[in-house]
């Protein structure tokens, strides 16, 4: 709920005033799928002891559309031909730095996805129709065709499961669990939490336009990381050292590929993307 946090008051303005948050809006997962961007506003009620709450389901219109950046999908790992694309891209960029080779690989995967990926849900629907058509034909069905469709359907279902697991980001499930409405609701909730509608500037004015939001965010971090001329020595000198010589030798030891591999494979494959668009799942798989 936006604005004032309480919806009920008693003896407001007197020494015995009490305020509580009583009034709420309830909705199930199906309704939230239909209206993923909603908000509850707390309105003023001058003659009642309950403030009015307004459920606003109107979509917020944004003029500025950010440029879509590359994001690796774990569902691609079961796609036919993905290993050839990555291998060719990596070998053709030999001699470049690791960062440049990853950027080159991201470009190749972006072009590949635009050509081969035409909508996972549409492929599943079309494959189901083909399977039903083959089943209705009975003995006249080509056995090889039916086997091929079943394998394709299995692959598409695995891809769909991987897609929702990555975008919903619930890491508490068991690997054997199948895709349910929980994954869809988690993905919608995750998107809603990351959706910034408004910010307050330094003078307390709420800003909602895209340009204003960018300026506030940029100014905040510019001031946060701005270098100052103060002296750190008086503070550092009174801090007791907690890193032993042995620990320091370990922390400053030369880079070891085995330590890096152990750390990388310990990460969850669906964790957040790196700035280059690759997640731990890509590095683990390839």
URRA-V147534 format. One record per pair of residues at least 12 apart in sequence whose C-alpha atoms are under 7 Angstrom apart, sorted by the first residue. I is the first residue (numbers start at 0). J is the second residue. D is the distance in whole Angstrom. If there is no record, write none. Layout:
# URRA-V147534
i j d
I J D
I J D
This chain:
# URRA-V147534
i j d
0 38 7
0 39 5
0 40 6
0 41 7
1 39 6
1 40 5
1 41 6
2 40 6
2 41 6
3 41 6
4 20 7
5 18 6
5 19 5
5 20 4
6 19 6
6 20 5
6 21 6
6 22 6
6 49 6
6 50 5
7 19 5
7 20 6
7 21 6
7 48 6
7 49 4
7 50 6
8 48 6
8 49 7
9 48 7
28 184 6
34 56 7
35 187 6
36 56 7
36 58 6
36 191 6
37 55 6
37 56 4
37 57 7
38 54 6
38 55 5
38 56 7
39 52 7
39 53 6
39 54 5
39 55 6
40 52 6
40 53 5
40 54 7
41 53 7
63 209 7
69 105 7
69 109 7
69 276 5
70 276 4
70 277 6
71 276 6
71 277 5
71 278 7
72 162 7
73 161 6
73 162 7
73 280 6
74 158 4
74 161 5
74 162 6
77 154 7
77 158 7
85 104 6
88 103 7
88 104 5
88 107 7
89 104 7
102 275 7
123 152 7
123 155 6
126 148 7
126 152 6
130 148 7
133 145 7
160 178 6
163 182 6
163 183 7
164 182 7
165 269 5
166 186 6
167 182 5
167 183 7
167 185 5
167 186 4
167 189 7
168 269 7
198 212 6
200 215 6
263 279 7
264 283 6
266 279 7
267 279 7
268 280 4
